[in-house]
Amino acid sequence: MGAWALVADSGETYELQDAPDELQQPNLNVKVQGEVREDVMTTAMIGPVLQVQSFEVMD
């Protein structure tokens, strides 16, 4: 079991909750829409948990 993280342009790191398989690739440049879940805690402690609602792979 592992965890996937997303680093925003601002430098903030988010832990992805239930990330789709297509999003689970290293060094992928994406535009993501989702909800930061204040009510969810994890053992990875990467950063705030982001529940992905949609994403677009950028070139």
N, CA, C and O atoms as a Tripos MOL2 file, in Angstrom:
@<TRIPOS>MOLECULE
protein
  236   235    59     0     0
PROTEIN
NO_CHARGES

@<TRIPOS>ATOM
      1 N           0.8530   -1.1800    0.0000 N.3       1 MET1
      2 CA          0.0000    0.0000    0.0000 C.3       1 MET1
      3 C           0.8890    1.2300    0.0000 C.2       1 MET1
      4 O           1.8810    1.2900    0.7260 O.2       1 MET1
      5 N           0.5360    2.1910   -0.8010 N.am      2 GLY2
      6 CA          1.3160    3.4130   -0.8900 C.3       2 GLY2
      7 C           0.3880    4.6070   -0.9770 C.2       2 GLY2
      8 O          -0.8270    4.4920   -0.8120 O.2       2 GLY2
      9 N           0.9810    5.7400   -1.2360 N.am      3 ALA3
     10 CA          0.2070    6.9700   -1.3540 C.3       3 ALA3
     11 C           0.7360    7.7770   -2.5280 C.2       3 ALA3
     12 O           1.9270    7.7350   -2.8350 O.2       3 ALA3
     13 N          -0.1470    8.5030   -3.1740 N.am      4 TRP4
     14 CA          0.2350    9.3840   -4.2680 C.3       4 TRP4
     15 C           0.0430   10.8200   -3.8270 C.2       4 TRP4
     16 O          -0.9270   11.1520   -3.1460 O.2       4 TRP4
     17 N           0.9780   11.6650   -4.2230 N.am      5 ALA5
     18 CA          0.9200   13.0740   -3.8560 C.3       5 ALA5
     19 C           0.9130   13.9350   -5.1040 C.2       5 ALA5
     20 O           1.3790   13.5290   -6.1680 O.2       5 ALA5
     21 N           0.3770   15.1240   -4.9490 N.am      6 LEU6
     22 CA          0.3630   16.1140   -6.0080 C.3       6 LEU6
     23 C           1.0060   17.3720   -5.4400 C.2       6 LEU6
     24 O           0.6460   17.8140   -4.3490 O.2       6 LEU6
     25 N           1.9480   17.9480   -6.1650 N.am      7 VAL7
     26 CA          2.5740   19.2020   -5.7450 C.3       7 VAL7
     27 C           2.0140   20.3040   -6.6300 C.2       7 VAL7
     28 O           2.1930   20.2840   -7.8480 O.2       7 VAL7
     29 N           1.3350   21.2640   -6.0140 N.am      8 ALA8
     30 CA          0.7140   22.3650   -6.7510 C.3       8 ALA8
     31 C           1.7700   23.3720   -7.1890 C.2       8 ALA8
     32 O           2.8930   23.3700   -6.6860 O.2       8 ALA8
     33 N           1.3980   24.2290   -8.1290 N.am      9 ASP9
     34 CA          2.3020   25.2900   -8.5750 C.3       9 ASP9
     35 C           2.7470   26.1690   -7.4090 C.2       9 ASP9
     36 O           3.8370   26.7400   -7.4400 O.2       9 ASP9
     37 N           1.9090   26.2780   -6.3890 N.am     10 SER10
     38 CA          2.2270   27.0890   -5.2090 C.3      10 SER10
     39 C           3.2530   26.4230   -4.3000 C.2      10 SER10
     40 O           3.7800   27.0540   -3.3840 O.2      10 SER10
     41 N           3.5390   25.1260   -4.5600 N.am     11 GLY11
     42 CA          4.4680   24.3800   -3.7220 C.3      11 GLY11
     43 C           3.7860   23.5260   -2.6650 C.2      11 GLY11
     44 O           4.4330   22.7020   -2.0200 O.2      11 GLY11
     45 N           2.4930   23.7160   -2.4830 N.am     12 GLU12
     46 CA          1.7200   22.9230   -1.5170 C.3      12 GLU12
     47 C           1.6330   21.4770   -1.9980 C.2      12 GLU12
     48 O           1.4240   21.2250   -3.1850 O.2      12 GLU12
     49 N           1.7920   20.5280   -1.0740 N.am     13 THR13
     50 CA          1.6940   19.1080   -1.3970 C.3      13 THR13
     51 C           0.3840   18.5570   -0.8590 C.2      13 THR13
     52 O           0.0190   18.8070    0.2900 O.2      13 THR13
     53 N          -0.3180   17.8080   -1.6970 N.am     14 TYR14
     54 CA         -1.5890   17.1940   -1.3290 C.3      14 TYR14
     55 C          -1.4900   15.6880   -1.4930 C.2      14 TYR14
     56 O          -0.8630   15.1930   -2.4310 O.2      14 TYR14
     57 N          -2.1080   14.9700   -0.5800 N.am     15 GLU15
     58 CA         -2.2140   13.5170   -0.7330 C.3      15 GLU15
     59 C          -3.5030   13.2230   -1.4850 C.2      15 GLU15
     60 O          -4.5760   13.6880   -1.1030 O.2      15 GLU15
     61 N          -3.3890   12.4470   -2.5560 N.am     16 LEU16
     62 CA         -4.5580   12.1420   -3.3730 C.3      16 LEU16
     63 C          -5.3450   10.9850   -2.7740 C.2      16 LEU16
     64 O          -4.7840    9.9320   -2.4720 O.2      16 LEU16
     65 N          -6.6360   11.1850   -2.6040 N.am     17 GLN17
     66 CA         -7.5090   10.1430   -2.0720 C.3      17 GLN17
     67 C          -8.1700    9.4140   -3.2300 C.2      17 GLN17
     68 O          -8.8060   10.0350   -4.0820 O.2      17 GLN17
     69 N          -8.0190    8.1010   -3.2580 N.am     18 ASP18
     70 CA         -8.6380    7.2670   -4.2970 C.3      18 ASP18
     71 C          -8.3340    7.7900   -5.7010 C.2      18 ASP18
     72 O          -9.2340    7.9290   -6.5290 O.2      18 ASP18
     73 N          -7.0630    8.0750   -5.9570 N.am     19 ALA19
     74 CA         -6.6560    8.6100   -7.2620 C.3      19 ALA19
     75 C          -6.9200    7.5940   -8.3670 C.2      19 ALA19
     76 O          -6.6190    6.4120   -8.2000 O.2      19 ALA19
     77 N          -7.4800    8.0350   -9.4950 N.am     20 PRO20
     78 CA         -7.6780    7.1240  -10.6320 C.3      20 PRO20
     79 C          -6.3360    6.5780  -11.1170 C.2      20 PRO20
     80 O          -5.3060    7.2340  -10.9630 O.2      20 PRO20
     81 N          -6.3460    5.3910  -11.6980 N.am     21 ASP21
     82 CA         -5.1150    4.7660  -12.1890 C.3      21 ASP21
     83 C          -4.3550    5.6690  -13.1500 C.2      21 ASP21
     84 O          -3.1250    5.7120  -13.1170 O.2      21 ASP21
     85 N          -5.0770    6.3930  -14.0110 N.am     22 GLU22
     86 CA         -4.4370    7.2660  -15.0000 C.3      22 GLU22
     87 C          -3.6460    8.3910  -14.3480 C.2      22 GLU22
     88 O          -2.7290    8.9450  -14.9550 O.2      22 GLU22
     89 N          -3.9990    8.7260  -13.1180 N.am     23 LEU23
     90 CA         -3.3370    9.8140  -12.3960 C.3      23 LEU23
     91 C          -2.1340    9.3160  -11.5970 C.2      23 LEU23
     92 O          -1.3290   10.1180  -11.1240 O.2      23 LEU23
     93 N          -2.0100    8.0190  -11.4470 N.am     24 GLN24
     94 CA         -0.9430    7.4300  -10.6400 C.3      24 GLN24
     95 C           0.2980    7.1610  -11.4860 C.2      24 GLN24
     96 O           0.6840    6.0130  -11.7050 O.2      24 GLN24
     97 N           0.9160    8.2490  -11.9590 N.am     25 GLN25
     98 CA          2.1360    8.1760  -12.7520 C.3      25 GLN25
     99 C           3.0880    9.2510  -12.2480 C.2      25 GLN25
    100 O           2.6650   10.3760  -11.9840 O.2      25 GLN25
    101 N           4.3610    8.9210  -12.1120 N.am     26 PRO26
    102 CA          5.3140    9.9240  -11.6270 C.3      26 PRO26
    103 C           5.5320   11.0370  -12.6470 C.2      26 PRO26
    104 O           5.4960   10.8130  -13.8570 O.2      26 PRO26
    105 N           5.7570   12.2390  -12.1300 N.am     27 ASN27
    106 CA          6.1100   13.4220  -12.9310 C.3      27 ASN27
    107 C           5.0610   13.7870  -13.9750 C.2      27 ASN27
    108 O           5.4000   14.3190  -15.0320 O.2      27 ASN27
    109 N           3.8160   13.5120  -13.6950 N.am     28 LEU28
    110 CA          2.7250   13.8360  -14.6040 C.3      28 LEU28
    111 C           2.3010   15.2820  -14.3560 C.2      28 LEU28
    112 O           2.1260   15.6860  -13.2070 O.2      28 LEU28
    113 N           2.1350   16.0570  -15.4150 N.am     29 ASN29
    114 CA          1.6870   17.4410  -15.3100 C.3      29 ASN29
    115 C           0.1820   17.4520  -15.5570 C.2      29 ASN29
    116 O          -0.2750   17.1430  -16.6570 O.2      29 ASN29
    117 N          -0.5890   17.8100  -14.5250 N.am     30 VAL30
    118 CA         -2.0470   17.7390  -14.6230 C.3      30 VAL30
    119 C          -2.7170   18.9870  -14.0700 C.2      30 VAL30
    120 O          -2.1450   19.7270  -13.2690 O.2      30 VAL30
    121 N          -3.9360   19.1940  -14.5190 N.am     31 LYS31
    122 CA         -4.8230   20.2010  -13.9420 C.3      31 LYS31
    123 C          -5.9040   19.4150  -13.2140 C.2      31 LYS31
    124 O          -6.5870   18.5880  -13.8190 O.2      31 LYS31
    125 N          -6.0620   19.6690  -11.9220 N.am     32 VAL32
    126 CA         -6.9580   18.8620  -11.0910 C.3      32 VAL32
    127 C          -8.0180   19.7400  -10.4440 C.2      32 VAL32
    128 O          -7.7400   20.8560  -10.0050 O.2      32 VAL32
    129 N          -9.2290   19.2210  -10.3950 N.am     33 GLN33
    130 CA        -10.2840   19.8340   -9.6020 C.3      33 GLN33
    131 C         -10.7030   18.8190   -8.5540 C.2      33 GLN33
    132 O         -10.8500   17.6310   -8.8410 O.2      33 GLN33
    133 N         -10.8910   19.3020   -7.3430 N.am     34 GLY34
    134 CA        -11.2720   18.3990   -6.2790 C.3      34 GLY34
    135 C         -11.6080   19.1510   -5.0150 C.2      34 GLY34
    136 O         -11.7600   20.3730   -5.0160 O.2      34 GLY34
    137 N         -11.7220   18.4070   -3.9450 N.am     35 GLU35
    138 CA        -12.0980   18.9690   -2.6550 C.3      35 GLU35
    139 C         -11.0720   18.5600   -1.6100 C.2      35 GLU35
    140 O         -10.7510   17.3810   -1.4640 O.2      35 GLU35
    141 N         -10.5630   19.5540   -0.8850 N.am     36 VAL36
    142 CA         -9.6710   19.2560    0.2360 C.3      36 VAL36
    143 C         -10.5460   18.7360    1.3640 C.2      36 VAL36
    144 O         -11.4990   19.3930    1.7840 O.2      36 VAL36
    145 N         -10.2100   17.5440    1.8470 N.am     37 ARG37
    146 CA        -11.0190   16.8760    2.8640 C.3      37 ARG37
    147 C         -10.4100   17.0920    4.2450 C.2      37 ARG37
    148 O          -9.4310   16.4430    4.6130 O.2      37 ARG37
    149 N         -10.9930   18.0000    4.9950 N.am     38 GLU38
    150 CA        -10.5390   18.2820    6.3560 C.3      38 GLU38
    151 C         -10.9500   17.1700    7.3220 C.2      38 GLU38
    152 O         -10.3960   17.0580    8.4150 O.2      38 GLU38
    153 N         -11.9260   16.3470    6.9140 N.am     39 ASP39
    154 CA        -12.4650   15.3100    7.7900 C.3      39 ASP39
    155 C         -11.7830   13.9570    7.6040 C.2      39 ASP39
    156 O         -12.2160   12.9640    8.1900 O.2      39 ASP39
    157 N         -10.7160   13.9020    6.7890 N.am     40 VAL40
    158 CA        -10.0310   12.6480    6.4930 C.3      40 VAL40
    159 C          -8.5870   12.7390    6.9670 C.2      40 VAL40
    160 O          -7.9040   13.7330    6.7230 O.2      40 VAL40
    161 N          -8.1260   11.6840    7.6500 N.am     41 MET41
    162 CA         -6.7360   11.6080    8.0920 C.3      41 MET41
    163 C          -6.1260   10.3350    7.5170 C.2      41 MET41
    164 O          -6.8260    9.3460    7.2990 O.2      41 MET41
    165 N          -4.8060   10.3660    7.2720 N.am     42 THR42
    166 CA         -4.1150    9.1930    6.7430 C.3      42 THR42
    167 C          -2.8310    8.9670    7.5260 C.2      42 THR42
    168 O          -2.4060    9.8140    8.3110 O.2      42 THR42
    169 N          -2.2280    7.8210    7.3010 N.am     43 THR43
    170 CA         -0.9530    7.5320    7.9550 C.3      43 THR43
    171 C           0.2280    8.0640    7.1580 C.2      43 THR43
    172 O           1.3390    8.1430    7.6830 O.2      43 THR43
    173 N           0.0090    8.4330    5.8960 N.am     44 ALA44
    174 CA          1.1140    8.9150    5.0590 C.3      44 ALA44
    175 C           1.5930   10.2970    5.4990 C.2      44 ALA44
    176 O           2.7830   10.5970    5.4080 O.2      44 ALA44
    177 N           0.6830   11.1340    5.9720 N.am     45 MET45
    178 CA          1.0240   12.4710    6.4690 C.3      45 MET45
    179 C           1.8360   13.2750    5.4460 C.2      45 MET45
    180 O           2.8190   13.9250    5.8020 O.2      45 MET45
    181 N           1.4220   13.2260    4.1860 N.am     46 ILE46
    182 CA          2.0830   13.9640    3.1090 C.3      46 ILE46
    183 C           1.6390   15.4160    3.1090 C.2      46 ILE46
    184 O           2.4400   16.3200    2.8710 O.2      46 ILE46
    185 N           0.3740   15.6300    3.3730 N.am     47 GLY47
    186 CA         -0.2220   16.9610    3.3340 C.3      47 GLY47
    187 C          -1.7260   16.8070    3.3840 C.2      47 GLY47
    188 O          -2.2310   15.7150    3.6410 O.2      47 GLY47
    189 N          -2.4550   17.8980    3.1380 N.am     48 PRO48
    190 CA         -3.9130   17.7990    3.1360 C.3      48 PRO48
    191 C          -4.3870   16.7530    2.1250 C.2      48 PRO48
    192 O          -3.7610   16.5520    1.0840 O.2      48 PRO48
    193 N          -5.4900   16.0970    2.4450 N.am     49 VAL49
    194 CA         -6.0410   15.0680    1.5630 C.3      49 VAL49
    195 C          -6.9190   15.7440    0.5130 C.2      49 VAL49
    196 O          -7.8170   16.5200    0.8420 O.2      49 VAL49
    197 N          -6.6460   15.4360   -0.7590 N.am     50 LEU50
    198 CA         -7.4160   15.9850   -1.8720 C.3      50 LEU50
    199 C          -8.2110   14.8680   -2.5210 C.2      50 LEU50
    200 O          -7.6410   13.8950   -3.0150 O.2      50 LEU50
    201 N          -9.5340   15.0120   -2.5190 N.am     51 GLN51
    202 CA        -10.4000   14.0520   -3.2020 C.3      51 GLN51
    203 C         -10.5840   14.5670   -4.6270 C.2      51 GLN51
    204 O         -11.2140   15.6020   -4.8440 O.2      51 GLN51
    205 N         -10.0330   13.8440   -5.5880 N.am     52 VAL52
    206 CA        -10.0510   14.2680   -6.9830 C.3      52 VAL52
    207 C         -11.4470   14.0870   -7.5670 C.2      52 VAL52
    208 O         -12.0330   13.0080   -7.4790 O.2      52 VAL52
    209 N         -11.9730   15.1590   -8.1670 N.am     53 GLN53
    210 CA        -13.2720   15.0830   -8.8310 C.3      53 GLN53
    211 C         -13.1000   14.9870  -10.3430 C.2      53 GLN53
    212 O         -13.8800   14.3180  -11.0210 O.2      53 GLN53
    213 N         -12.0740   15.6610  -10.8670 N.am     54 SER54
    214 CA        -11.7600   15.5620  -12.2920 C.3      54 SER54
    215 C         -10.3150   16.0000  -12.4930 C.2      54 SER54
    216 O          -9.7420   16.6990  -11.6580 O.2      54 SER54
    217 N          -9.7340   15.5750  -13.6170 N.am     55 PHE55
    218 CA         -8.3760   15.9990  -13.9300 C.3      55 PHE55
    219 C          -8.1590   15.9740  -15.4300 C.2      55 PHE55
    220 O          -8.8600   15.2830  -16.1680 O.2      55 PHE55
    221 N          -7.1650   16.7500  -15.8650 N.am     56 GLU56
    222 CA         -6.7940   16.8230  -17.2770 C.3      56 GLU56
    223 C          -5.2780   16.7620  -17.3620 C.2      56 GLU56
    224 O          -4.5850   17.5290  -16.6930 O.2      56 GLU56
    225 N          -4.7640   15.8610  -18.1760 N.am     57 VAL57
    226 CA         -3.3200   15.7590  -18.3740 C.3      57 VAL57
    227 C          -2.8960   16.8950  -19.2950 C.2      57 VAL57
    228 O          -3.4710   17.0880  -20.3660 O.2      57 VAL57
    229 N          -1.8820   17.6440  -18.8680 N.am     58 MET58
    230 CA         -1.3650   18.7780  -19.6390 C.3      58 MET58
    231 C          -0.1000   18.3440  -20.3750 C.2      58 MET58
    232 O           0.5950   17.4210  -19.9490 O.2      58 MET58
    233 N           0.1830   19.0130  -21.4700 N.am     59 ASP59
    234 CA          1.4130   18.7210  -22.2250 C.3      59 ASP59
    235 C           2.6160   19.3960  -21.6130 C.2      59 ASP59
    236 O           3.7280   19.2550  -22.1220 O.2      59 ASP59
@<TRIPOS>BOND
     1     1     2 1
     2     2     3 1
     3     3     4 2
     4     3     5 am
     5     5     6 1
     6     6     7 1
     7     7     8 2
     8     7     9 am
     9     9    10 1
    10    10    11 1
    11    11    12 2
    12    11    13 am
    13    13    14 1
    14    14    15 1
    15    15    16 2
    16    15    17 am
    17    17    18 1
    18    18    19 1
    19    19    20 2
    20    19    21 am
    21    21    22 1
    22    22    23 1
    23    23    24 2
    24    23    25 am
    25    25    26 1
    26    26    27 1
    27    27    28 2
    28    27    29 am
    29    29    30 1
    30    30    31 1
    31    31    32 2
    32    31    33 am
    33    33    34 1
    34    34    35 1
    35    35    36 2
    36    35    37 am
    37    37    38 1
    38    38    39 1
    39    39    40 2
    40    39    41 am
    41    41    42 1
    42    42    43 1
    43    43    44 2
    44    43    45 am
    45    45    46 1
    46    46    47 1
    47    47    48 2
    48    47    49 am
    49    49    50 1
    50    50    51 1
    51    51    52 2
    52    51    53 am
    53    53    54 1
    54    54    55 1
    55    55    56 2
    56    55    57 am
    57    57    58 1
    58    58    59 1
    59    59    60 2
    60    59    61 am
    61    61    62 1
    62    62    63 1
    63    63    64 2
    64    63    65 am
    65    65    66 1
    66    66    67 1
    67    67    68 2
    68    67    69 am
    69    69    70 1
    70    70    71 1
    71    71    72 2
    72    71    73 am
    73    73    74 1
    74    74    75 1
    75    75    76 2
    76    75    77 am
    77    77    78 1
    78    78    79 1
    79    79    80 2
    80    79    81 am
    81    81    82 1
    82    82    83 1
    83    83    84 2
    84    83    85 am
    85    85    86 1
    86    86    87 1
    87    87    88 2
    88    87    89 am
    89    89    90 1
    90    90    91 1
    91    91    92 2
    92    91    93 am
    93    93    94 1
    94    94    95 1
    95    95    96 2
    96    95    97 am
    97    97    98 1
    98    98    99 1
    99    99   100 2
   100    99   101 am
   101   101   102 1
   102   102   103 1
   103   103   104 2
   104   103   105 am
   105   105   106 1
   106   106   107 1
   107   107   108 2
   108   107   109 am
   109   109   110 1
   110   110   111 1
   111   111   112 2
   112   111   113 am
   113   113   114 1
   114   114   115 1
   115   115   116 2
   116   115   117 am
   117   117   118 1
   118   118   119 1
   119   119   120 2
   120   119   121 am
   121   121   122 1
   122   122   123 1
   123   123   124 2
   124   123   125 am
   125   125   126 1
   126   126   127 1
   127   127   128 2
   128   127   129 am
   129   129   130 1
   130   130   131 1
   131   131   132 2
   132   131   133 am
   133   133   134 1
   134   134   135 1
   135   135   136 2
   136   135   137 am
   137   137   138 1
   138   138   139 1
   139   139   140 2
   140   139   141 am
   141   141   142 1
   142   142   143 1
   143   143   144 2
   144   143   145 am
   145   145   146 1
   146   146   147 1
   147   147   148 2
   148   147   149 am
   149   149   150 1
   150   150   151 1
   151   151   152 2
   152   151   153 am
   153   153   154 1
   154   154   155 1
   155   155   156 2
   156   155   157 am
   157   157   158 1
   158   158   159 1
   159   159   160 2
   160   159   161 am
   161   161   162 1
   162   162   163 1
   163   163   164 2
   164   163   165 am
   165   165   166 1
   166   166   167 1
   167   167   168 2
   168   167   169 am
   169   169   170 1
   170   170   171 1
   171   171   172 2
   172   171   173 am
   173   173   174 1
   174   174   175 1
   175   175   176 2
   176   175   177 am
   177   177   178 1
   178   178   179 1
   179   179   180 2
   180   179   181 am
   181   181   182 1
   182   182   183 1
   183   183   184 2
   184   183   185 am
   185   185   186 1
   186   186   187 1
   187   187   188 2
   188   187   189 am
   189   189   190 1
   190   190   191 1
   191   191   192 2
   192   191   193 am
   193   193   194 1
   194   194   195 1
   195   195   196 2
   196   195   197 am
   197   197   198 1
   198   198   199 1
   199   199   200 2
   200   199   201 am
   201   201   202 1
   202   202   203 1
   203   203   204 2
   204   203   205 am
   205   205   206 1
   206   206   207 1
   207   207   208 2
   208   207   209 am
   209   209   210 1
   210   210   211 1
   211   211   212 2
   212   211   213 am
   213   213   214 1
   214   214   215 1
   215   215   216 2
   216   215   217 am
   217   217   218 1
   218   218   219 1
   219   219   220 2
   220   219   221 am
   221   221   222 1
   222   222   223 1
   223   223   224 2
   224   223   225 am
   225   225   226 1
   226   226   227 1
   227   227   228 2
   228   227   229 am
   229   229   230 1
   230   230   231 1
   231   231   232 2
   232   231   233 am
   233   233   234 1
   234   234   235 1
   235   235   236 2
@<TRIPOS>SUBSTRUCTURE
     1 MET1         2 RESIDUE 1 A MET
     2 GLY2         6 RESIDUE 1 A GLY
     3 ALA3        10 RESIDUE 1 A ALA
     4 TRP4        14 RESIDUE 1 A TRP
     5 ALA5        18 RESIDUE 1 A ALA
     6 LEU6        22 RESIDUE 1 A LEU
     7 VAL7        26 RESIDUE 1 A VAL
     8 ALA8        30 RESIDUE 1 A ALA
     9 ASP9        34 RESIDUE 1 A ASP
    10 SER10       38 RESIDUE 1 A SER
    11 GLY11       42 RESIDUE 1 A GLY
    12 GLU12       46 RESIDUE 1 A GLU
    13 THR13       50 RESIDUE 1 A THR
    14 TYR14       54 RESIDUE 1 A TYR
    15 GLU15       58 RESIDUE 1 A GLU
    16 LEU16       62 RESIDUE 1 A LEU
    17 GLN17       66 RESIDUE 1 A GLN
    18 ASP18       70 RESIDUE 1 A ASP
    19 ALA19       74 RESIDUE 1 A ALA
    20 PRO20       78 RESIDUE 1 A PRO
    21 ASP21       82 RESIDUE 1 A ASP
    22 GLU22       86 RESIDUE 1 A GLU
    23 LEU23       90 RESIDUE 1 A LEU
    24 GLN24       94 RESIDUE 1 A GLN
    25 GLN25       98 RESIDUE 1 A GLN
    26 PRO26      102 RESIDUE 1 A PRO
    27 ASN27      106 RESIDUE 1 A ASN
    28 LEU28      110 RESIDUE 1 A LEU
    29 ASN29      114 RESIDUE 1 A ASN
    30 VAL30      118 RESIDUE 1 A VAL
    31 LYS31      122 RESIDUE 1 A LYS
    32 VAL32      126 RESIDUE 1 A VAL
    33 GLN33      130 RESIDUE 1 A GLN
    34 GLY34      134 RESIDUE 1 A GLY
    35 GLU35      138 RESIDUE 1 A GLU
    36 VAL36      142 RESIDUE 1 A VAL
    37 ARG37      146 RESIDUE 1 A ARG
    38 GLU38      150 RESIDUE 1 A GLU
    39 ASP39      154 RESIDUE 1 A ASP
    40 VAL40      158 RESIDUE 1 A VAL
    41 MET41      162 RESIDUE 1 A MET
    42 THR42      166 RESIDUE 1 A THR
    43 THR43      170 RESIDUE 1 A THR
    44 ALA44      174 RESIDUE 1 A ALA
    45 MET45      178 RESIDUE 1 A MET
    46 ILE46      182 RESIDUE 1 A ILE
    47 GLY47      186 RESIDUE 1 A GLY
    48 PRO48      190 RESIDUE 1 A PRO
    49 VAL49      194 RESIDUE 1 A VAL
    50 LEU50      198 RESIDUE 1 A LEU
    51 GLN51      202 RESIDUE 1 A GLN
    52 VAL52      206 RESIDUE 1 A VAL
    53 GLN53      210 RESIDUE 1 A GLN
    54 SER54      214 RESIDUE 1 A SER
    55 PHE55      218 RESIDUE 1 A PHE
    56 GLU56      222 RESIDUE 1 A GLU
    57 VAL57      226 RESIDUE 1 A VAL
    58 MET58      230 RESIDUE 1 A MET
    59 ASP59      234 RESIDUE 1 A ASP
